[in-house]
Amino acid sequence: MRLKLHPLFFALALVLVLTGQALAFLCTLAAVALHEAGHAAAARMRGYIPREITLMPFGAAMGLEDRPDARTGAIVAAAGPAASLLAALVTAGVWWLFPAVYPYTRAFMHANLVIGLFNLLPVYPLDGSLIVLSRAKRKLLALRVMRGMGIAVSAALLALFVLSLFYSASFTLCVAAVFVFYGATVGTAGEMYASVLDAGSKNYPAGVTRKRVLISSSAPVARCFRHVDGRSVTVFTVVDGENGKPIPAGEIDESRLRSIAAGGKLSRTLGDCLSEEKEGRGVSPARGARGAS
């Protein structure tokens, strides 16, 4: 398993060290590591192996060898905040037993409490959003709403940072604003769309059917998402209408749809995507699902 540090994590470290909060940084590092250990432990208990962990300012991103099913996704996402809040509760218990350690552990308590509660927000890409996404039936709509909420939260954090300049400047708020904004927009845009159609989300233990959907070439790519779920593998036959009789124009299966989504082409029409393929500018259509009915 590889361990990586996100550039924003270095930014937080620099801010805290330059403002004389080196102890706070060390406590934050320990809290983030504990938070991610909760995710990793839950993933292993569910039979998934962590491949890579990237430490971020207020949490971490963990890559698994296989994308988990919906139930596992919710469990793994919730395990991180649970570990953080449990650490905060244990620290408070230690204060009750040994009051003398309070000055040395207050920063650790604060870091765990902030990371645990902050990550429960239903804001992409925080853990709260992953819990919601794993249970949502209309995943694309949920993703769009939570991305919008992420941008709104980042704006609020930035406003709080500006206000703090008139009192006691909190540069941590600025780092948090950048972290949330980056995650909600640039950082994971391709992945958030691709995850909706990932084959690993299929509920194969319960049985998965194969189905074919006829859809107009003038329909946007995003409309296909309404027909995709964990209980079926779908092939889309794109048709052109003429005198009320649909004429097949091509096929797009979930694999191809996933690559289109990752390329950010959700507003494009299906006909345009097929035209690009025929002209050699796009990716060749996947043919693995021919014959589904």
Disulfide bonds with the S-S distance in Angstrom:
none
